[in-house]
């Protein structure tokens, strides 16, 4: 799965107008995900980070300082990345998922801090699995 960050090469965090232009028709999906995370799980912290201009910018979404998901803007969509610990991954593996989510789980790389599940998001149908992953992360 390749990802092209819409703000790769930029040294300044994106403005709201730039984010809207990059996400295009996926901007309402981005906004709905953030709204749902805040309303259903109290996940309401947002911080833009760039670790290098080559990598681009990502929005770190948190609850009480704990990172829940990273959102990386792409052109006409975005990437959602969760780092799941061992307990959370046990729950993830025991849960039912659509085939494309199963493929992302099976191919998820392992890091010292957990397993990285990355999902490409382009439409509102993608929000349900993201909310389920957020609930699992928060519960474990």
C-alpha positions, 0 to 999 in steps of 0.5 A: 500500500503506497501513500502519497501525503498531500503535503509532502515537501511543505514546511508549514502545516496545512491551512484549513483551505489547503486541507479542503483542497487536498481532500476534495470530496473526502473532506466531509468524511474527515470532518465526520470521523473527527466529529464521531470520535469526539462525540462517541469516545471523547477523542478531541485533541488534534495536533499537526506534525511533520517529521520531515518535509519529504514525509509531509504532514499528519494530524495526530488525534488524541484523547487526554494526550494518548494518540488514538489515530494518525490521519495523513491527508492524500489527494482525494482521501486520507490514510488512517493509522492505528498502532495497536498493542498486543491486547488490542490486536487480540481483540482485533483478530477476534472481531469480524471485518470486511475483507479489505480491513482483514487484508490490512490487518494481516499485512500490518507491520509490527513495531516495538510499540505495537502493530500498525494498521493503516487504512485508506479512507475515501468515503463515509463507508470507511468510518464504521471500521475506523470507529471500531478500531478506535473503540478497541484501542481505547478499551485496551 
